[in-house]
Structures are given as C-alpha cells and as structure tokens.
C-alpha cells in the first residue's frame, strides 16, 4: 500500500519523504481503515474520547482525550509517558477505538489511563526527528559493546522517546542475560536514560519487517498481531516435507501461515480412515502408502509386494474396513482399483493458433538457397522481358545490329 503522494520515477519508488508520518497513514504497518469516518453519531450520543496512537515500528497505545482536542488520523500529538512526554501519530479515532480496546482487553478506566497533552508543535517535531536520526549509529555501537562484553544477545532495534530523554533497547536472547555492566557502558557513552526490553524472535521479525518466501511482506509486520504456536504436526497434516529450511520463516521459527489452512485440512481428513488401519483381503493384508487429500484417493500395497500400489477412494476404503469389522474379507483390491483406471492419453488443443506440435521437428531449410532461387527466377524474368523488348523493335534496327556484329569477323578474314 502507498499514499496518494507516493510515485515512481525511472522504475524506482520515489516516496512521499514523510518517513512514516504521512497524513493518510497508509505507508505504515498494521494500519486500520476507519470505515465509520463518514457516518454521523445518533442524536444525543457523545463521541468516544479515546484515541489510538502509533509509534515506531507499529507499536500502538491508547490514550484518553481529556482536553477534547479535535483530532484526526495523521495528527502528530504529544502524549503522557512515565517520565516526560512522547511523540506519536494518531491512527484511529471514534467508535473503532472502542472495538480495538475490547479486542485487546484494555480496560476503559479513566484513573489508570494515560492522557494526550496537546498537538505537537514544530519544536517537539524537530527534537523527535533529531532523536530518530541518532538511532541507527547508536545501534551499531551498542552491538559492538555487547560483543566486547561477550554477551550472548542480539540488539535488534533502538527507540527514542519523543523528548529524547530515554532510549529503549530491544534485544533477543536464548537464555537469561546479565546486562548490568552493559547498561553502565550505554549510559556513559550515550548520555541518556537506558531501558532494556527483551522481545521474542517473532516480535523481532515483526519490528524489522522483510519479504517472505512467498514474495509478499511478512504477515507479522503488516496485519498479524497475535502469534499462535505452530507445531510440526501442522505440516504433517498438510503432507508437507519436514524440511526446516523451507518451513522456517525469517524469525527462525515455523511459519505462521502453516496454521492458515490447517482447519480445512483437518475437516477433509475426517472422511479418511487412519493410515495405520490395515485392509484384510483374501489375497493378503494391505497397508496404506499414500493419501491424496484433494482428490480423496488412497494407495494401498500388499505386505510383501510393496512395489505394486492399488488406488482406491476413501469411501471404498471405509466400506472394506466396515466389512473387516464384521469379519468379512473381499477378494482383492484389484476389483476396486480397476474402476479408477484413468486414460493417460493426452490430447493437445490448438489454443494459441499453432498448427502442430511437431512443426519444429523437421530440418530447417537454408534461407540462402531460397534467396538464390528467388534471384535466379527474377533474372530469368528480366532476360525474358528483354527478349520481348528486342523482338518488339523495328526489323531494320535488328539488321543493323547483325551487321555490326559481323564486322569484326570480316576484319579477321581480311587479316588472314
């Protein structure tokens, strides 16, 4: 998505140069479309006085508008913090804020609520943008300090408070880290209050963003907010190869999209018998080798004849299992498999105006010979036309031409 002021030039994105503070808020992560903005409230109904404010990398907080400021999406405001004030951008107002707070289980209690002070002045915005410019070089130095102290942690991001009085360091680690000495080094070097905050690997990928193997932006950085646990059983149910390089995302964990279609696969598998259920026939005992969830087919092989597979449908397999429960056996699986023999002959259609699929199999003709033939035919035509022109001439003129040709012969005879 992009705002109306974004465009491309020479094949590269130009951008609105607002660095995440554009008025439409459509260049940012986890945006919400206010579909109630053009609707008026019923008579006597007061507007909801809570506002959603977004900070760096999609972090959102909810504040009480005690000053009754007229706020709209895209306004930069100064909000209350534990110490000092912070600068953020309004991303949602009105009744949709009530819905978001209810979904995230945030209590609507005025006593514990943080407040919005005012709309940010130009001085506030200048201090905020200057603090944001310091974050990247600080992150490089902070990583080097952690390496020097031999701490098994990774500093992924730094976020300054709006008044530049505090810097929050986000880090990931496998185990508990003693970073007391590291905080002293940070405070001595950066001359500001330091706060360390540990995040998970999925939250780190959501903050940093990126492009997934599907070619789209990461779900966690665009719309996904709740991270559910993903297990390898989800890949087994969907009959995916258990390759960790393909199943893992940029966070190093299993991809969240493995859970998207899992319920559909589980519903489809209810019609399938269990893979460990054997089919008993007079010819022998058959064991399941493969299943096709989309077509509803199953392949069975007799014990001892593992190379010969017999394809049957799920309904046929369930019928055989019911007969086995009644201590009855069928003759063989070939009776059921013969009904599913498919014609593998493929018929090609002329869908793109091609005459035949073997049009390139024959030897290529030499273009030079064609050109020579054409030139020869043109030469013959020219000589024929010249003969016609000569025959159409005056006969007296033809005699003169003959006499002129005979003169040199007479001269030769004279010399002899």
N, C-alpha and C positions, 0 to 999 in steps of 0.2 A: 504494500500500500504506500501511497505517497500523497502529499498535499497538493493543492492546486498550483502552488508556486514552484514545484519541482519540475524539472525538464531535463532533456538530454541534449548534448552538443557533441558532434563528431563521434557518436556512438558511446560516449561515457556519460554517466549521470552528473547533472550539474548541481542539483540540490538547492534547497532554499537557504542554506548557510545559517539556519537558526539553531543548529546543534541541539535538537530535541525540544525547542520551545516555540514551535510554530503554532499558530492560532487554531488550526483545525485538529491538532493532536493526532494526526493520522500517520506520522512518521515514527511514532514511538511504540514501545512494546506494551502488550496487554491493554490495548485501548478498548473503550466501550462506546458504542454508538447510542446516543441519547435519542431514542425514538419517541420520547414524550415531550421533546422540547417545543414542538408546535401546538401542543394541547394545553388548554387553559384549565385551571382547577375549578371544581364546583363552587357555587356561591357559599361563602362563609368558611371555606376551607383554607387554612393557613399553609404556606409552603413549608416543606421540611427544611429545617435550619441546620442540617449537617452537610458537610462538603467533603468530597474525596480529593485528596492532593497527592500528586505523584512526584517522586524524587528520582534520583539516578537509578538507571537500570531496572525500571519497573517497580520499585518499592513504593507502596501506597499506604497512606494513613488517612484517618477520618477525623475531622475537626468540627467543633461547634462554632457556628457563625453568630457569636454573641453581639457583635456590633451591627448586625443586619446590613451587611455590605451587599451591594448589587454585584454579584459575581457571575461570571460565565466561563465556559470552557476555554482554556488558554490563558487566563489571567494568572500573573505571577504574584504570589502572596507571601507575606512574612507570617510564619506560624510559630506557636509556642514550642519550646524544647525544654529539656531538663535543666539546661543551663544556657542562657542566651536565647537566640531565635534561629530558625531555619528558613530557607527559601525553597519554595516548591511551586508547582504549577497545578491549577485546578483542572481536573479531568472529568468531573461529574458533579452535577447539582440536581436538586429536586427529588422526586419520588424514587428514582432509580437508586439513589444513595441508600434509602431505607431498605431496598431489596438486597443490595450488596452487603450491607451490615448484618442483615438477618441471615444471609447465606454463610457469612464468615463468623457468625456467633459473636458479634461485637455488641456489648450492652449499650443501650441508649441511656446513659446515666450522666446528667449534667455535672455531678460533683466530681467525677473522675475524668471528665473529658478535657482534652487539650483544645485550645482556642486559636482562632485566627486573629492576629493583631491588626493587620492593615494590608492594603495593596502595596506591593514592593515599590520603593522609589528607585530612581536611577542610581543613587549611591549604593543601595542594597544590591542591585543587579551587578554593578561594577565589582563590588567586593566578592560576590558569589562567583562571577565568571573568572576573576583572578585566582580564586582558590581552586576552581576546577582545572585551570591550566597547570597547577602545581602537581596534580595527582599522578600523572604519568611518569615524570622524572623521579618522584618520590617512590613509586612502586619499584623502579629499577634499583634504587639504593637500598630499599627495605629488603628486597630479595637477597642482595649481596650480603647484608648484615646477618640475615638468617643463615646463609651458607657459612659465613665466617664463624658463627657460634655453633655450627654443626647440629642444627635443629632439623628434625625430620618433619617439616611443614612446608606448605606452599602458599605464599601470599598471592592471592588471585586478583584482588581489587582494593582500591582505596577510595573512600568517600568523605569529602569535607562537609562540615556543617555550613549552613548558609552564611553565617557571620565569621567563618574561618577560625573559630575558636577551638574546634575539635576535629580530629581525623579518625575515622573508623577504618581499621584494617581487617579485611575479610580474608580468612585463610582456611585451608583444608589440611587435614592430617589423619593418618590411620589410627594413631594412638594419642594418648594424653601428652601434651607438650608443656614443659615448664618454660614460659617465655618471660619471666620476671626480669632477667638480665636484658632481654631484647627490648622490653618497654623502656628501660633506662637509656639504652642506646638511641632509641627512636626519639625520646623526649629531649635528649641532649643534642641530637642532630637537627630535628625539625622544629623545635621550639614551639610546641603546641601540645594540647592535651591528647592523649592516645587512648583509644579503646580498641581492644581485640575482640573479634567476633568470629567464631568458628561456624562454618556452613558445610553442608553435605556436598557430595560430588555432583548430584543433580542440581542443587541450588547454584553451584558454581557455573555449570553449563548454562543455566537459565540467565545468570547475570551477564556472562560474557557473550552469549549468543553464538551463532555459526550456521553453517549449511550442513544438513544431514545427507546420508547416502541416497535419499530419495530425490535430492536436488532442490528441496524446499528449505525454508528457515526452520530452525529447531522448534518443535511444538512447545517446549518448556519456556522458550524465550518470546513466544508470540501470543499463545492463548491458554496453555495448560498451566494451572495453578496448583492443583493437588497431585502429589506424586504418590501413586499407589505402588505397592510392592509387585515386582514382576519375577516370576519363577520360571525355571526351565520346563516345568510341566506345560506352560502355555505354548511353548514351541513344540513339545511332543504332541499335544492335541491337534495342532495345525500341521503336523507332519513336516516340520522344518528340520533341516540338518543342524545338529548341535555343534555348530562351529562358532566359538566365542568371538572370532574376528568379525563375523557377519551379524551376529545377534547383539553385539555390544554397541552402544552409542558413543558419542564424544565424551560423555562423562565416565566411561569405563564400565558402566553398569548395563544390564539388559535394557533394550529399547522399550520405551513406554508404549509404542504402537503395537507391541505384541498383545496387549490387552484389549485393543480396539475391537477386533473381530472374534475374540475368544468366546463370547456368549453365543454367537451364531454357530460356531463350530461345535460347541457343547450341545446345542439343541439338535444339530444334524446328527451327532454321534449317538443320540438316544435311540435312533432306529437301527443302529448297527449292533450286532452281537459282540461280545467281548472277544478280543483277539486270542486269548488263551483257551477259548472254548473249542473243543475238537469235534469234528463231524465223523460219525461212525457209519460206515457203509459196508456192504458185503465184500467189496473189493479191498478195503483196508481203511485205516484211520487217516483222516485228512486234517492238516494243520494250516491255520491262516498264515499267509506270507505277506500280503499287501492289501491295503484298502484304498479306495478312491472315494473321498467324501463327496465330491461334486457330482459324480455320475451315479453314486450308490452301488458300486461294484466291489467285489471281494475276490481275491485269488487264493485258492487252496491247493496244497500239494500233498500227495500221499507220503506216508512215512516210508523212507527207503527209495522214493522216486522224487527227490527234491528238485530235479531239473524240469519236471513236467508240471506246469501250473494250470489250474482249471478256474475259469472266471464264471462267477455266479452273482446274482443280485442279492441284496440284503433280505428281501422278502423270501427268496428261495432258501437262504441260509437259516432264517428263522423257522421256516417250515421243517427243514431237516432236523433242527435242534428240538423242535416240539415232538417230532416222531421219535427221536432218540430218547426223549424223556419218557415216552410210552413204551420204551424198549423195542422199538421197531427200527429197521435199517432199510435204507434204499439200496438199489442195485449198485449204482456208481454215480460219481459226479458228472461223468460224460453226458448223461441224459439231460442234465440241466445246462451244462456248458454248451451243448450243441445248439441250444436256442439262441445263444448270444454270439454266434459266429458272424462276424461282420465282413462285408465286402471291402477289401482293402484296395480295390482298383480305384484309382483317382482319375477323375475326368476334369480336364482343363478347359476353361472357357476363355473366349476371346474378349476379355474385359477392357483391354487398352488398345484395341484396334490392331492386334498382331495377327498375322496370317497363320503362322505355325510356330511351334516351339523349337523346331529343328531347322529354322531358317539360317542359322549360323554354322550348321554342321558341314555344309559343302565347301569346297575350295573357293577361295576368293579369286575373282577374275582380275587380270592385270589391266590397270587403267591405261597404261602406256599403249598397249595393243589396241584398246578401244580408240584412243586418240589417233593412233596411226591409221586405223581403218577409216575413221571419220575424215582425216586429212586426205587419204587416198581417194575416197569417194568424192570429196569436194574437188580434188584435182581432175578426176575423170569428168566430172560435170563441167568444169571450166574448159577442158580440151574439147569436149563435145560442143559446148556453146561456141568455142572459137571456130570449129569446123563449120558450124551452121552459119556463122557470120561470114566466113570466107566463101561459102557456096552461094550466099546471097549477093555477093559482089558482082560487078559488071564482068562479063566473059572477056571483054577486051583487056581489062585490067589483069585478069588471070593469065592471058597470053604474054603480057609484058613481064609478069613475074617469072614465067617459064623461060622466056628469052634471057632475062637477067641471070637466071641460074645456069643456063647453058654456056654463057660467055666464057667463064673461066675454063670450061672443058675445051672450047675451041682454041684458047690460048695455049693449053697444054699440048694439043695436037700440032699447033704451029711450031712450038719449041722443039717437038720431036723431029 
